[in-house]
Amino acid sequence: MLKYVFLLLLLLPFSQLAFGEEIPDYNKPYAPIFFNKAIYSWTEKVEITIVAPSWNTGVNLIDSIGGDPDYAVNIYTNNHKLKEYRLYEKDPSSGIFTGEIILTGFLHDVNGDKVDDTNPRTIGAGPNGGYLQNDKDSGITVSFEFADGIVLSESAKIEWNKGDLQIIDVTEDSAKIKLFERDMNLNPESVDTVTIDVFSEDDIVGTSIEIAETTEDSGIFEGIISITKDNQSSGTRLYALPDSQITAKYTDKTLPKPYNTNDDLDILAQEIIISSIPTTERLIMNNSDILAQNGESIRKLDVGQTGMIFSKIMNTLDYTHDFAYIVQIKNEKNDVVSLSWVTGQVIPSQELGMSISWTPKELGKYSIDRFVWNSINDSIPLTNIISTEILIQ
């Protein structure tokens, strides 16, 4: 039986037993090189594909290219090089050879703690597990010696990017912080994190939160900040009231040209917390009246006599609210003859009596408008307008 097996092996073509590369057709130097991206950041994973059907030696074999010094695949940046990097055929007889390396950047502090956050190195033989050091705003080149004296090559750019920060999915209770920042994908084989400062108009100091990469190699970072109306900012909790603005800040220390490696830039995102309660239902204004100085209700005033424009304001919310009580008085020609206001705060369920004095200088019929805003500078109405008329005699 062994004799027949030995004889069969002798009769089989040698090419069906070998795993080594055959010398390709010199007259057909076809082996295009492809990258999975046109532009890379400084610490991203690079996937390399070389389509070389001439280097497919057998139907049922997984061939390789590049590990031979005579037909080498070299991968290099400006000052660093991976020599004779081996790529393997993707599928038997496909003629498509693939491999990957990880760019390792250069020494640089990305978060301002005065400690370098990268580990630059150049090592590896392929098809995976290769590391290649690179400089800012450089490039990566893959060359393949297809045959004696025939070298094919392809290059891609390496550059830093400006981060894009967003606040999305904002409610009264929470908001999502989202950062697009490929430069902070420092290790494409693990989930990286970034620190974001978050503050509000109600708490300008705010807090800092850590947001995490959505996948190991995405360069997209997300995190949730909870919003409180009752407690101080701490950890992932931010004190902010409805209708106020919240701000997220990311300090970008990996900026593209014309910036240099020592520059940084604060990237901001801002959104308003929209309350589910209509603005004109948050405070109640009632018992509006015009009072004489003795406190009696009146509908007439004499020229030179002082009256008090009085209203009660009640807070229906579960948190303290700022307000501005505003009184506008117009004459029969609809000209504004007086505009006054009082600002303050009203705590939950509290009712405040507000009054503004007015001394008419001319006879006639006047219209008195009372209304409440969030503040004088932020004209969000908190009540409907209440109007009354008074005769000056």
C-alpha positions in Angstrom: 0.0 0.0 0.0 2.8 2.5 0.9 4.4 1.9 -2.5 1.2 3.0 -4.3 1.0 6.2 -2.1 4.6 7.0 -2.8 4.1 6.5 -6.5 1.0 8.8 -6.5 2.9 11.6 -4.8 5.6 11.4 -7.4 3.0 11.7 -10.2 1.4 14.9 -8.7 2.6 18.3 -10.0 5.0 19.9 -7.6 2.9 23.2 -7.6 0.0 21.4 -5.9 2.2 20.6 -2.9 4.1 23.8 -2.4 3.1 26.8 -0.4 5.9 29.1 -1.6 5.5 31.9 -4.2 6.0 31.3 -7.8 7.8 33.9 -10.0 5.0 35.9 -11.6 4.6 36.9 -15.2 7.1 39.7 -15.8 5.1 41.0 -18.7 2.0 41.5 -16.6 3.0 43.7 -13.6 -0.6 43.8 -12.2 -0.8 44.2 -8.5 -2.8 47.3 -7.4 -2.4 48.3 -3.7 -5.4 49.5 -1.7 -5.9 51.1 1.7 -9.1 51.0 3.7 -9.0 54.8 4.1 -7.7 57.7 2.0 -6.5 59.7 5.1 -5.5 58.3 8.5 -5.1 59.8 11.9 -1.8 59.3 13.7 -2.8 56.2 15.7 -5.3 54.4 13.6 -5.3 50.8 12.2 -4.3 50.5 8.5 -5.7 47.7 6.5 -3.7 46.8 3.3 -4.9 44.9 0.3 -2.8 43.9 -2.7 -4.5 42.3 -5.7 -1.9 40.0 -7.3 -3.5 37.1 -9.2 -0.1 36.3 -10.7 1.1 35.3 -7.2 -1.7 32.7 -6.7 0.2 29.4 -7.0 -2.5 26.9 -6.5 -6.3 26.3 -6.3 -6.4 25.0 -2.8 -3.5 26.9 -1.2 -3.3 30.0 0.9 -0.3 31.9 -0.5 1.7 34.8 0.8 3.7 37.7 -0.5 6.2 40.1 0.9 8.3 38.0 3.2 11.0 37.5 0.7 13.8 40.1 0.4 13.8 39.6 -3.3 10.1 40.3 -3.6 9.5 42.4 -0.5 6.5 44.3 0.7 7.8 47.3 2.6 5.6 49.7 4.7 7.1 53.0 5.7 6.5 56.6 6.9 8.9 59.5 6.7 11.6 58.1 9.0 10.4 54.6 9.9 10.0 51.3 8.0 8.6 47.8 8.3 10.7 45.6 5.9 9.6 42.4 4.2 6.1 42.6 5.7 4.2 39.4 4.8 0.6 39.5 3.5 -1.5 36.4 3.2 -4.1 35.4 0.6 -7.6 36.2 1.7 -9.1 32.9 0.3 -7.5 30.0 -1.6 -6.9 30.9 -5.3 -8.3 34.5 -4.8 -5.0 36.3 -5.5 -6.1 38.9 -3.0 -3.5 39.4 -0.2 -4.3 41.3 3.0 -2.6 42.5 6.2 -2.8 45.3 8.7 -0.6 47.5 10.9 -1.2 50.0 13.6 0.2 53.5 13.4 1.8 54.5 16.7 2.3 58.3 16.3 5.0 60.2 18.2 5.4 61.3 21.8 2.7 63.8 22.6 0.5 64.9 25.6 -3.1 64.9 24.4 -4.9 65.9 27.6 -2.7 68.5 29.3 -1.4 66.4 32.2 2.2 66.8 31.1 2.5 63.0 30.4 2.9 61.6 26.9 -0.1 59.5 25.9 1.4 57.5 23.0 3.9 54.7 22.7 5.7 55.1 19.4 7.4 52.0 18.0 8.1 50.1 14.8 8.0 46.3 14.9 6.3 43.4 13.2 6.5 40.9 10.3 2.9 40.5 9.3 0.3 39.9 8.3 -1.1 41.4 11.6 0.5 42.7 14.8 2.7 45.3 13.0 3.4 48.7 14.5 4.7 51.7 12.6 5.9 55.1 14.1 4.9 58.2 12.2 5.1 62.0 12.4 2.4 64.7 12.3 1.1 65.5 8.9 3.1 62.8 7.1 2.1 59.8 5.0 2.3 56.0 4.8 3.5 54.1 1.7 3.3 50.5 0.8 5.7 49.1 -1.9 5.7 45.7 -3.5 8.4 44.3 -5.6 6.2 42.5 -8.1 9.2 41.1 -10.0 12.9 41.8 -10.5 13.2 45.6 -11.0 9.4 46.1 -11.0 8.3 47.9 -7.8 4.7 49.0 -7.3 3.7 51.4 -4.6 0.7 53.4 -3.1 0.5 56.1 -0.4 -2.1 57.6 1.9 -2.0 60.7 4.1 -1.6 60.9 7.8 -2.9 64.0 9.5 -4.6 65.4 12.6 -8.2 66.5 12.7 -10.3 69.1 14.5 -12.8 67.6 16.9 -16.5 68.0 16.5 -18.5 68.2 19.8 -22.3 67.9 20.1 -25.0 67.9 22.8 -28.0 65.8 21.7 -31.1 64.2 23.1 -31.6 67.0 25.6 -34.4 66.6 28.1 -35.1 68.1 31.6 -33.4 65.1 33.1 -30.4 64.3 30.9 -28.3 65.0 27.8 -25.9 63.0 25.6 -22.5 64.4 24.9 -21.0 63.2 21.6 -17.5 63.8 20.3 -16.2 63.0 16.8 -12.4 62.8 17.3 -10.3 60.3 15.3 -7.1 61.6 16.9 -8.2 60.3 20.3 -8.5 56.8 19.1 -5.1 56.2 20.7 -5.4 52.4 20.8 -7.5 51.0 17.9 -7.7 47.7 19.7 -9.3 49.0 22.9 -12.0 51.5 23.9 -10.4 54.9 24.6 -11.9 57.7 26.8 -12.0 61.5 26.7 -12.7 64.1 29.5 -15.3 66.7 28.8 -16.1 69.8 30.9 -19.8 70.5 31.3 -21.4 73.6 32.8 -24.6 75.6 32.8 -25.9 79.2 33.1 -27.0 78.2 36.6 -23.6 76.6 37.5 -20.7 78.2 35.6 -18.2 75.9 37.3 -20.1 72.7 36.5 -18.4 69.3 36.4 -16.2 67.0 34.3 -17.3 63.7 32.8 -15.5 60.9 31.0 -17.0 59.7 27.7 -16.1 56.5 26.1 -15.4 55.4 22.5 -18.5 53.6 21.0 -16.3 50.8 19.6 -12.6 50.0 19.8 -11.7 51.8 16.5 -14.6 54.3 15.9 -13.0 57.6 17.0 -16.6 58.5 18.2 -17.1 59.1 21.9 -20.4 59.3 23.9 -21.5 59.8 27.5 -24.7 60.8 29.4 -24.9 63.8 31.7 -27.8 63.8 34.2 -29.5 67.1 34.9 -30.7 68.1 38.3 -32.8 71.0 39.6 -32.2 70.2 43.3 -28.6 69.1 43.8 -25.2 70.6 43.2 -23.1 69.5 40.2 -20.9 66.5 40.9 -19.6 63.6 38.8 -22.0 63.0 35.9 -24.6 65.3 37.4 -25.1 68.9 36.3 -27.2 71.5 38.1 -29.3 73.3 35.4 -32.8 74.7 35.3 -35.3 74.4 32.4 -34.8 77.1 29.7 -31.1 77.6 30.7 -28.2 76.9 28.4 -25.8 74.0 29.0 -22.3 74.0 27.5 -19.8 71.2 26.9 -16.1 71.9 26.3 -13.4 69.7 24.8 -9.8 71.0 24.6 -8.3 69.7 21.4 -4.6 69.3 21.5 -4.3 67.4 18.1 -5.1 70.1 15.6 -4.5 70.1 11.8 -2.5 72.6 9.8 -1.9 75.5 10.2 -1.8 74.7 13.9 1.4 73.2 15.4 1.9 70.5 17.9 1.9 72.9 20.9 -1.4 74.6 20.1 -4.7 73.8 21.6 -8.3 74.9 21.0 -11.5 74.8 23.1 -14.3 73.1 21.1 -17.7 74.1 22.5 -21.2 72.8 22.1 -24.3 74.5 23.5 -28.0 73.6 23.9 -31.1 74.9 25.7 -32.9 72.7 28.2 -36.5 72.8 27.0 -39.2 72.4 29.7 -42.2 70.1 29.1 -44.3 72.7 30.8 -45.5 75.7 28.6 -43.7 78.9 29.7 -46.9 80.7 30.5 -48.1 78.0 32.9 -45.1 78.0 35.2 -46.1 81.0 37.3 -49.6 82.2 38.1 -50.4 86.0 38.3 -53.7 86.9 40.0 -55.4 89.4 42.3 -54.1 92.2 40.0 -55.3 95.6 41.2 -54.6 99.3 41.4 -54.2 100.4 45.0 -54.2 103.8 46.7 -51.4 104.5 49.2 -53.8 103.4 52.0 -54.2 100.0 50.3 -57.7 100.5 49.0 -58.6 99.4 45.4 -59.2 102.3 43.0 -60.1 102.9 39.4 -59.3 106.6 39.3 -56.3 108.7 40.1 -55.7 112.4 40.3 -52.7 114.0 38.4 -49.8 113.9 40.9 -51.4 111.1 43.0 -49.3 108.0 43.4 -51.0 104.6 42.8 -49.6 101.0 43.3 -49.8 98.5 40.4 -50.3 95.3 42.4 -50.3 91.6 41.6 -49.7 88.3 43.3 -47.3 85.8 41.7 -47.3 82.1 42.6 -44.8 79.4 41.6 -46.4 76.2 40.4 -43.0 74.4 39.8 -41.0 72.1 42.0 -37.9 74.4 41.8 -37.1 78.0 42.5 -37.7 80.3 39.6 -36.2 83.7 38.7 -38.7 86.3 37.4 -39.2 89.9 36.4 -42.5 91.5 37.2 -43.1 94.2 34.5 -45.6 97.0 34.3 -46.1 99.0 31.1 -48.5 102.0 31.0 -49.8 103.5 27.7 -51.9 106.6 27.0 -54.8 106.9 24.7 -52.5 107.4 21.7 -50.9 104.0 22.6 -47.6 105.7 23.5 -45.7 104.1 26.4 -45.5 106.6 29.2 -44.0 104.3 31.9 -42.1 101.0 31.9 -40.9 99.6 35.2 -40.0 96.2 36.6 -39.0 94.3 39.7 -36.9 91.2 39.7 -36.7 88.4 42.2 -37.0 84.7 42.9 -40.0 82.6 44.0 -39.6 79.2 45.7 -41.9 76.3 45.0 -45.6 76.9 46.0 -44.7 80.4 47.2 -47.0 83.4 46.5 -45.5 86.8 46.4 -47.3 90.2 46.4 -45.6 92.5 43.9 -46.2 96.3 43.4 -44.8 99.1 41.3 -45.7 102.7 42.0 -46.8 105.2 39.3 -47.6 108.9 39.5 -49.5 110.2 36.5 -48.5 113.6 35.1 -51.4 114.2 32.7 -55.1 113.7 32.4 -56.7 111.0 30.3 -57.4 107.3 30.1 -54.5 104.9 30.5 -54.0 101.2 29.8 -51.9 99.2 32.4 -50.3 96.0 31.2 -48.8 93.5 33.7 -46.7 90.5 32.7 -43.9 88.3 34.0 -40.8 87.3 32.2 -37.9 85.0 33.0 -35.7 88.0 33.2 -35.3 91.4 31.6 -32.6 90.2 29.3 -34.2 86.9 28.5 -37.8 87.7 27.4 -39.4 84.3 28.0 -43.0 85.0 29.1 -44.0 83.1 32.3 -47.6 84.4 32.5 -50.2 85.9 30.1 -50.6 89.7 30.0 -53.2 91.2 32.3 -54.5 94.6 31.2 -56.7 97.1 33.1 -57.7 100.7 32.4 -57.6 103.7 34.7 -58.9 107.3 34.4 -56.7 110.2 35.5 -58.8 113.2 36.5 
